């Protein structure tokens, strides 16, 4: 990095910075409800008819006009992400909280609001997603660059 940028400190300064006792205010924890819609999104490598590999969501290649889910604006839904490979799953518009990983409670790194969750091979991660903001079409996709380039994504429409 020194070939890119170099800092030359010319005088001493007093450091009066402090780490606060509380880094962030507490947040609202979403609670699963029995009547809550449940959606399943399986991120997987499959083969097309010509035996070429494809990265798919729910066994389908990406089609912009195919809507995989239609959550209501202001609603909360339980979404289940599964995979056969390591996929960091990113959801546009909605933020969510991880409520289970592999059938167990989430780990410490899963705490708080998320827009991306790490789904490991053959793992199921359950999240509660809140859909606020605006109606319209949005994407969920794998954040591995090669998988994004190969259209491992799906459309959902907030109604």
N, C-alpha and C positions, 0 to 999 in steps of 0.2 A: 504494500500500500504506500510505502514511502515514495514510490515513483509516481504516484498519482497526486498525493497531497502531503505537504509537510507543514507542521505547526512549529513555530518558533516562539517560545514563551519569553517575553522580554522583561516582565516584572512579576513580583509576588503579589498574591491577592489573598484576602481572608475568605475562608470557606465557611459560610454560616448556614449551609444547607442542612436539613434534617429529614430523616425518614419519619413520616407521621405515624402515630400510634395505630391509626386505622387507615389502610390504603384506599378503601372504597366504602361507600355506604352499603348497608345490607340491601339485598335485592329480593324481589318477590319470587318465591319458589312456586313453580307451577305444580299442580297436583293432578294426577290422572283421575279421570271420571269414567264411570262405567259406560256411559252413553257416548263417549268421545269417539269420533271417527278414527280408524286405524288404517294406515296406508303402508304398503310394503314396497320397498325399492331394492332390487337385487342387482348389484354391480358385478358383471361377470364377462369373462372372455368366452366368446362362442365362435362358431364358424359359419360363414355364409354358404350358399348353395355350391359355390365354386371352391369350397374348402379353404377360403381365405379367413384369417382371424379377424374378428370384430370385437370391439369393446361395447357392451350393451347395458341397458338398464331394463330390467324385467324381460330379458331375452329379445329385446327389440332394438334395432338400430335407430338412431335419432331421426325423427321426422318433426320439423317445426310445427306442423299442424296437428300432431297427435298430443293430446292433453292427458297426462298420467294421473292428475288429481285436480280437484276443484274445491279447495277450502274456501270457506266464507270469510270475508273481511271481518276482523276482530275475533275470530275463533281461535281455538287451540286444538290441535290434533296430535295424535301419537303416530309418529313415523318410525318404521323399522328399516334400518339399512343393513344389508348383508352383502358379503362379497366372497370371491374365490382368490383374491389377491389383495395386496395392500392398496386401499383407496381412501384418500382424504376427501370426504364428501362435503361439498359446499352448496349451501342453499341461498339463493338470492332472495332479497326482501325480508324473509322470515328469520328471526333469531330463535334459538331454541335452547333447551336444557337437556342434558343427558340424564336419563333416569335409570338405565340399565345397560350393562355391557356383558355380553355372554351369559345372560340370565342372572347376573349378580349385580349388586349395587355398583354405581359408577366409582371410578377411582378419583383421587384428589385432583388430578389434572383435568378431570371432566367437570369440575365445579364451575358454576356461573353461567352467564349467557354465552352462546356460541353462534357462529355462522358456518363453521367448518368442524367436522369431527373425523378423527382418525378411525377408520374401520379396517381391522387387520384381517388376514386371510381366514376364511371360514368362521367369522365372528358375526354376531348380530348385535347391533347397537340400537337401542330404543331412545328416542328423543320426544319431548313435548315441544311442538313448534307453535309459535304465536304469529298470526298473520295480521299485521297492522300496517298502516301506510296507505296503500293505493290498490284499487282493483286493477287487474290486468294479467298479462302473461309474464311468467318468470321462469328461470332455469334452476335446475339442480344438476350438479355434474361432479365428476371426479376432478380433483385439482392436480393430479399428476399431469404434467404438461403433455406427455406423449398420448395420454388417454383423452385429454381435451382435444388434441389435434385430430384424434380418430373419432371424435364426436360421441364420447361416452357421456351423454347428457340426456336430460328429459325436460319437458315443459310442464309446468303446472299453472293453473289459472285461478287467481283469487277473484271470487265472484261476490 
